[in-house]
Amino acid sequence: MQKWNMIFERSYFRLFFIFVVFLNTLSLRFWGIERNPLYPIVFIWALLIIGHDFWYASWRRAYFGPLLVYGVTLLLATLANTAYSTLDSYLIAVLQLIIFFLVFLNPPNRSLLSIRQEMRLVIPWVSLLTFVASSISLLMFFLNISLTRHGMTIGLVGERLFGIYFNCNPAAFLACISMVLSIWAFRQRFMFRYFYVLNSVVQLLYIILTGCRSVLLILAFYSICLLYVKVFRRYGFSHLKQVVLSVLTVVTIVFGANLVQKTLFIIPQLQGAKVEVENRFQFARLEEIMVMLREDPLGHFEEAAAIADEVSSGRIELLDDSLKIWKTAPLLGVGANNFRAVGLDVDPSSTVLQGAQVVHSHHVFLEALVTAGIVGFVSFLLFFVQSILTFWEALKKTSKTSFYAVVMLCLLIVVAEFIGSLFDYGIFYVYSLSATLAWQFLGYVYWLNDHLAEDLTCRDMEAID
C-alpha cells in the first residue's frame, strides 16, 4: 500500500515533469521529434493525482480561484476556436492546467519536511540537467558548430549561442535560475558543493554568449539585490549613493557582457564564424532615437518608432498585431497556441508573424489578454496582485527567521521569469522549464505564507534549514 501511495505524491511527479519540460526546452524538432513522447505518461499520472486530490478534497485553496479561472478560460477558448486549434493547442491548454494544479498548488496537509526534501531533490536535478545542456552548448560555441535540420538550427546562430536548446532566450532565463539554485546549494553545503560552483560559471557563460538582452535585466536585478543585502542595508548608504551605485552596476553588466561576448567570439571567428555587421545592442540607433525625439518629438515620432521597432526585433509591430488578434475574440481569447495562425489571417502582410519562432505576443499580460480574453486577463491580473501581496506578507513574517532566505530564493526565481516574460517566452509556456520552476517556487511561497500564519513552533521553523 505504501508503494501505491508514492504514485499520488507530488514530489515524484514534479521531478518527472521537470525532466519532460526540460526535453521541451531542447531542440527536439531538430531530431525530427514533433511532440514529446512522454506526454501520455504525464497525462495519465496527472489524472490519477488530481482524481485522488478531488476525492480527498485536498486541493481547495482560496487563492487558487483566479488562477483556476484563467486556466479553465484558456481551455474553453481553445476548445471553442475549432477553426485554428490543433492537437498542440489542446495539449498546451491541458498542460497549463496540470502546472497550476500539480506544480504550483500544494496540498494543505503537506509538511515542512516534505517541502524541504522536495527542494533538496529539485535543486540538484535542475542543476545537473542544465549543466549538461549548457556545457554541450558551450562546446558547440567554441568549436563553431552550427547545424540545421528540419528547419531548426542548433549551435551557433550568427553571433548568438543557441546550443542544443530550441531558443536561446528561454534557455538564458533557465540558466539564470539554475545559477541562483547552484549558489544556494553551495551556501547550504549540498553534497558535491563545488559542482554547483562549476555549474554557476557554466550558466553565466551561456547567459552572456546568448546575447539575450532581457536576461541582462535579470542579472542587474540580482546584482542590485546583492548590493542591497551586502552593502546598502549593512552600511546605511544614502538614497543618492544607492541610486548611483545601482546605475553603475547596470551599465557595467550591459557593457561588460557585451565585451566578454565579443572577446570570446574571437575563438569561433578563428574557425570561420562570421561577425554580424550590426551589434545586437545597437547603442548608436538608440542614440539616434534620443536625438530625434529631443529635436522634434512630434515630427520625428513615426520615424523614431520605426527605428525602435527595428532595435526591439519587431516588438512594437508585434504589440500592434497582438491587439488585432485579441479583437477577434475579446471576451475569451483565441486559445492556446493559436496566436500566429489567427494573426496571419488578420494581417497576412505582418513581417513579424511570418517568422517561424513567433508563436506568442512576447509579453505576459498581453498574452493573457490574447489567449484568454478579458476574462482570463482580469483573472490573471488579480492573481498577479495577490502574488505580490503574498510575497510581501511572507517576507514580513519571516524577516527574523531562517525562512527569510527561502522566500528570497523563491522571489529571485519568480522575478527572473517574470522579467523574461515581459519581453519574451513567459510563464504561460509549457515548453520552458524556467516557467515551470517559477510556478513551483511561487507555490512554495503561497504554502509557507499560509502556514506561517498558524504560529509554527521553533522546531518547525528549523525544519527547512
Secondary structure, DSSP 8 states (H G I E B T S, - for coil): -HHHHGGG-HHHHHHHHHHHHHHHHB-GGGGT--S-TTHHHHHHHHHHHHHHHHHHT----TTHHHHHHHHHHHHHHHHH-TTT--HHHHHHHHHHHHIIIIII---TT--HHHHHHHHHHHHHHHHHHHHHHHHHHHHHHHTT-EEEETTEEEEEETTEEEETBS-HHHHHHHHHHHHHHHHHHHHTT-TTHHHHHHHHHHHHHHHHHHT-SHHHHHHHHHHHHHHIIIIIHHHT--HHHHHHHHHHHHHHHHHHHHHHHHHHTHHHHTTT----SS-TT-HHHHHHHHHHHHH-TTTTHHHHHHHHHHHTTSHHHHHHHHHHHHHTSTTT-S-TT-HHHHHHHH-TT-TTTTSTT--S-SSHHHHHHHHHHHHHHHHHHHHHHHHHHHHHHHHHHHTTSTHHHHHHHHHHHHHHHHHHHTTSS-TT-TT-HHHHHHHHHHHHHHHHHHHHTT---HHHHTTT-
